Amino acid sequence: MLDYTLTYRTLSVRLTGEIDHANAPGLRLQLDNLIKSLKFDAFVIDLKGVTFMDSTAVGLIMGRYKKLKELGKKVSFGNTSPEADKVLRVSGLYTIINKM
């Protein structure tokens, strides 16, 4: 599931539940639509409510990161669940995307 807020030119996207090969395509479409349709300078990914994520989720995040970087947007992680934090740490995503 995806929810978002836009405050002071910061788009905060809150993902919850499982992020895997079954639901990643739908999330990708929703995220890309938000990126195209809203005006913002910073993009914050909140994974506090994520209960499971696999390599598909890592690919989903990396794809949005590359797109946002090309657009000159700042990207960071907000809150993360212990499950998401472990995957982000092991995958090395924290080396390219800062955690707030």
GIDADA-V20971 format. One record per residue. N is the residue number from 0. PHI is phi in whole degrees, 0 to 359 (none if undefined). NEAR is the number of other ideal C-beta (glycine too) atoms within 10 Angstrom. D_FIRST is the distance of its C-alpha to the first C-alpha in Angstrom with 1 decimal. Layout:
n:N phi:PHI near:NEAR d_first:D_FIRST
n:N phi:PHI near:NEAR d_first:D_FIRST
This chain:
n:0 phi:none near:14 d_first:0.0
n:1 phi:230 near:15 d_first:3.8
n:2 phi:222 near:11 d_first:6.9
n:3 phi:214 near:17 d_first:10.4
n:4 phi:224 near:11 d_first:14.0
n:5 phi:239 near:13 d_first:17.2
n:6 phi:224 near:9 d_first:20.2
n:7 phi:50 near:7 d_first:23.5
n:8 phi:62 near:11 d_first:22.5
n:9 phi:244 near:15 d_first:19.7
n:10 phi:265 near:21 d_first:16.2
n:11 phi:255 near:18 d_first:13.8
n:12 phi:248 near:21 d_first:10.3
n:13 phi:252 near:18 d_first:8.2
n:14 phi:255 near:26 d_first:5.7
n:15 phi:224 near:15 d_first:5.2
n:16 phi:82 near:14 d_first:6.5
n:17 phi:263 near:16 d_first:8.3
n:18 phi:240 near:26 d_first:8.8
n:19 phi:214 near:14 d_first:11.8
n:20 phi:298 near:12 d_first:13.9
n:21 phi:286 near:9 d_first:12.3
n:22 phi:248 near:17 d_first:8.9
n:23 phi:299 near:19 d_first:10.2
n:24 phi:301 near:11 d_first:12.1
n:25 phi:294 near:11 d_first:9.4
n:26 phi:295 near:20 d_first:7.7
n:27 phi:301 near:15 d_first:11.5
n:28 phi:298 near:10 d_first:12.4
n:29 phi:297 near:15 d_first:10.0
n:30 phi:296 near:23 d_first:11.2
n:31 phi:298 near:13 d_first:14.7
n:32 phi:295 near:10 d_first:14.8
n:33 phi:296 near:17 d_first:14.1
n:34 phi:300 near:17 d_first:16.7
n:35 phi:287 near:9 d_first:19.2
n:36 phi:265 near:7 d_first:19.0
n:37 phi:250 near:12 d_first:19.0
n:38 phi:259 near:7 d_first:21.9
n:39 phi:203 near:20 d_first:21.4
n:40 phi:250 near:12 d_first:23.2
n:41 phi:232 near:15 d_first:20.9
n:42 phi:235 near:25 d_first:17.4
n:43 phi:246 near:20 d_first:15.8
n:44 phi:258 near:26 d_first:12.9
n:45 phi:257 near:21 d_first:11.8
n:46 phi:245 near:23 d_first:10.8
n:47 phi:301 near:14 d_first:12.1
n:48 phi:266 near:15 d_first:9.4
n:49 phi:279 near:24 d_first:9.2
n:50 phi:260 near:12 d_first:11.4
n:51 phi:202 near:13 d_first:12.3
n:52 phi:211 near:25 d_first:12.7
n:53 phi:238 near:13 d_first:15.6
n:54 phi:296 near:11 d_first:17.7
n:55 phi:297 near:17 d_first:15.4
n:56 phi:294 near:25 d_first:13.0
n:57 phi:299 near:17 d_first:16.3
n:58 phi:297 near:14 d_first:17.2
n:59 phi:300 near:21 d_first:14.1
n:60 phi:295 near:27 d_first:14.7
n:61 phi:298 near:14 d_first:18.4
n:62 phi:297 near:14 d_first:18.2
n:63 phi:291 near:22 d_first:16.6
n:64 phi:301 near:17 d_first:19.1
n:65 phi:299 near:12 d_first:21.9
n:66 phi:298 near:16 d_first:21.0
n:67 phi:292 near:19 d_first:20.8
n:68 phi:297 near:14 d_first:23.9
n:69 phi:299 near:8 d_first:25.8
n:70 phi:275 near:12 d_first:24.9
n:71 phi:79 near:7 d_first:26.3
n:72 phi:265 near:17 d_first:23.2
n:73 phi:277 near:14 d_first:22.8
n:74 phi:233 near:18 d_first:19.8
n:75 phi:209 near:14 d_first:19.2
n:76 phi:265 near:19 d_first:17.0
n:77 phi:266 near:15 d_first:16.5
n:78 phi:288 near:17 d_first:15.7
n:79 phi:224 near:22 d_first:15.0
n:80 phi:284 near:18 d_first:14.8
n:81 phi:303 near:9 d_first:17.9
n:82 phi:295 near:15 d_first:16.2
n:83 phi:291 near:25 d_first:14.8
n:84 phi:302 near:17 d_first:18.1
n:85 phi:298 near:12 d_first:20.1
n:86 phi:294 near:21 d_first:18.6
n:87 phi:295 near:22 d_first:18.9
n:88 phi:293 near:13 d_first:22.4
n:89 phi:295 near:10 d_first:23.5
n:90 phi:285 near:16 d_first:22.3
n:91 phi:86 near:10 d_first:24.1
n:92 phi:297 near:19 d_first:21.3
n:93 phi:293 near:14 d_first:22.7
n:94 phi:283 near:9 d_first:25.9
n:95 phi:245 near:12 d_first:24.5
n:96 phi:240 near:20 d_first:21.7
n:97 phi:287 near:10 d_first:22.8
n:98 phi:261 near:14 d_first:21.1
n:99 phi:287 near:11 d_first:21.8
